[in-house]
Amino acid sequence: MSSGPEVLIGARGLSLSYGAVPAVSALDLEVRAGEVVALMGANGAGKSTTLMGLAGLLKASDGYTELMGERSVEPLHRRARRGVRYVFEERSVIRSLNVLDNLKLGPGPVDDALATFPELEPLVDRPAGLLSGGEQQMLTLARALAGDVRVLLADEISLGLAPLIVARLLEATREAADQRGVGVLLVEQHAHLALKYADRAYVLHRGEVVLDGAANELSGRLDEIQASYLHGSVPT
């Protein structure tokens, strides 16, 4: 392996399937401390499946996942004890509880969560079900980033949200990497946003990595990458 910051999470020849249906094939990927890595591709390319494999929610059919330099077959709840946080596409708030009680259910201190998103402080007594979609996603991400987090796996946190909210969420992930050394793997359908906030990126096509590199380099191929989403072509 190359020298540099510690590899926090990775896939080594990882293949994943749903029963007899293959979804990800021979995937090699890594996320180092202090970097944001974007995982891009068309719908059905295997992005969310990859996150589920790295989170320990799907067992490998071949290859393996690596966590803090060690081969890992742990389920998600054990990976969570080692600092892995997984933010699902669906906002994971308990609608009947207020913001404060939702934060108390998280793995880290409430003060840490509110420091990440001070916008939530005036809303602590409000039921989470009465928050806007953007506020619910802030709550979800604030809870995930509180405490001793090492790795953030974030699946489409921008889905259905206004551009200003999306920018705020992505800025928070960038700050977590820059200021706290968190390794972030970000699934983002909007390639231009992903590349704006990421250090590196992988492009998936039918469960395989077809392109990877520094985000600033891939930005020069943005039109080609986005066209591959629409037409099913493979960027080369």
N, C-alpha and C positions, 0 to 999 in steps of 0.2 A: 504494500500500500504506500501511497505517497505521503510525505511528511506534511505537517500542518496541524490545525486544530483537531481535537479528538473526534473520531467518528462516533456519533451518539446512537444512530440507528441505521440499519442498512438491509438490503436484500441481496442474497448471494445465490444466483441461479434459481431464483424463486419462481415456482409455478403454482398456480392456484386454480381451483375448479369448483363448480357447483355440481356435485354428483359426477356424472360422466361428461359434463360440458366444460371444456377448458376455458378459462377466462384470462389468465396471465401466464406467459410462457418465458421461462429462463431469464427472469428479470434481475439485472444488476443495478443497484441504486444505493446511494449513501447520502446521509445528511450529517454535517459536521457542526460542532458547537459554534454558535454565533452566526449561522447562516440561514437564509431563507431560500428554500428550494421549491420551485414551482413544478407541479405535475400537470401537464396539459394534454389535450386530445379531444377528439369528438366524443359525443355521447356513445357509451358502449365500448370505449377504448380500453377500459380496465382500470381507470383511475381510482374510483371508490373501492374496488376490489383490492387494489394494491394497499390502500390505507387499512382496510380490514385485515389483510394479512400481516402488515407491520404492527397493527394493534393487538394481534393475537386472537382475533375473532374468527379467522379462517385458518384451518390447518394447511400447511404446505403439502402439495402432492409431489413436489420435488424441490430440491434446494432448501434454503432455510433463511430465517431472519436473524439479524445480529443486533444486540442491544448492549451498549457501552463496552464494545469490544468482545462480547461473548455470544456464542450461539444461544438462541433463546427459543423455547417452545412454550413459554409461559402464557397463560390466558391474560386478558386485558386487566383484570383486577390486580394481578400480581405485577404487571408492567406499570400500572398506575402507582404502586408503592415505590417504584424506582424512578418516578418522575415523568412518566409518559401520560400525556393528556390527549384525548381524542374528542374533537368537536364534530358531531354528526351534521349532515345536511339539514336535518330537522332541528329546530331550536329546542334544546333540552331544558326547558324551564317547567316548574310545577306551577301551573296557572292559578291554583287556589291559594298558594302561599305568596306572601308579599316578597318584595325584592330582598329585604334583609334576611328573611328565613331561607330563601333560595341560596343566598351567598353563604349562609352558615352550613349548608349541606355540602359545600365544596371542600376540596382537599386542603385549602390554605386559609390564612387569616382574612377576615372581612376587610380589614384596613388595606391589605395588599390589593384586593380586588377593586376597592373604591379608588385607590391611588391610580390604578390603570385606567379606570373610566370614572372620573369625578362627576360626569354627567348623571351618574346614577344616585349620587348622594341625596338630591332633593326628592327622589322617588322611592326611598327605602321602605316606606310604609304602604306603598301602592301594591295591590295584587298584581302578580306578574302577568295574569291574563288580560289586564287592562293596559299593558304597555304596548307601544307600537312594535311592529316587526323589527325595526332597527334597534329599539331599546331592549327587546328580548334577546337579540343577538349580542348586544353589548354585555348583557347580563351573563349569557352563556360563556362568552369569551373571557370576561373578567374573572369568572369562577375558575375557568381552566388555567388562567395565567397566574393565579394566586399561589403563593407558597413556593415550595421547592420543585419547580417544574424544570425538567431537562429537555423534553421533546414535546412539541405540539404538532399533532396531526390534525389538519383542518380541512374539512370537506365542504367546498362551495359555501363559505360563510357569506358571500355576497349575494346569494340567490334571492332575487325578488326585491332587492333593497335599492334605495335611492343612491345616486353617485356620491353624495357627500357622506352618507353613512358608510358606504363601502370603503371610501378613502380613510375614514376614521378607524375602521376595523383593521384594515391592512396596515395602517401606520402603527397600530398597537402591536401587531405581530412583528413588524420591523424593529420597533423599539425593544421588544423582549429579546430579540436576537442580538441587537447592538449593545444593549445596556446590561443584559443578564446572561448572555451566552447561550440562550435557548436555541436549540436546533428546530427549525420549522419546516415541515413539509406541507405545502399548500396546494390543494386541488382547486383550480380556478378555471372556469370555462372561458372567461374573457382574457385572451392571450395578452393584450396590451397592458392590462392591469397586473397580471401575473409577472410580466417581465419588468414592469416599472418598480416593483417592490422586491423582486427576487435577486439573489446573487447568481444562481444557476437554475437551469430548467431541464426537464426531460419531457419529450413528446412521445406519447404512446399511440400506437395504431394496432388495433386488434390484439391487444394484450402484450405487445412487444415494444421495446424502446427503439424508435426509428431515428431519433435525433436527440442530442444532448449537448450542452455547452454553457458558457457564460451567458447570463441574461442580456448583457449589452451587445454581445455578438448576435444572439438570436433575434434581438429586436430588429436588426437589419433584414431579417427574413420573415417579418411579421405577416406580410401579405400571403406568402407561400404557406405559412403555418395555418392561417385562418382559412385559406382556400381548401386545405386538406380536410378541415372539419366539414365543409359543405359538400365536397365532391368525393370524399373517401380516398383521395390520393395520398401518397406517401412522400413527405418532404425528404429530399436526399441531400 
